[in-house]
Amino acid sequence: MIWLWRDTHDPDRMAAHVGATFWYVIPSLPMFLLIPALLRHGWGFQAALLAGCALTVILYLAMIWTGARFGLRL
């Protein structure tokens, strides 16, 4: 954020960036719960990471689709 502000000094662009970052972080958080759970249940690292990434992609798509229905523009 500091670099974007330093380079642009554009409050609208900064607000859009920070708002979009918030909405993109939310669907990635379950990955940080899934991967350790899978590792503790004997999954290999690569399989757990792939499952976590797949979950994140699915949640991103769901968030974009659902957000659009409620007027959220990303």
Summary of the structure (lengths in Angstrom):
residues: 74
radius of gyration: 16.2
end to end distance: 17.1
largest distance: 49.3
contacts: 173
relative contact order: 0.12
helix: 81%
strand: 0%
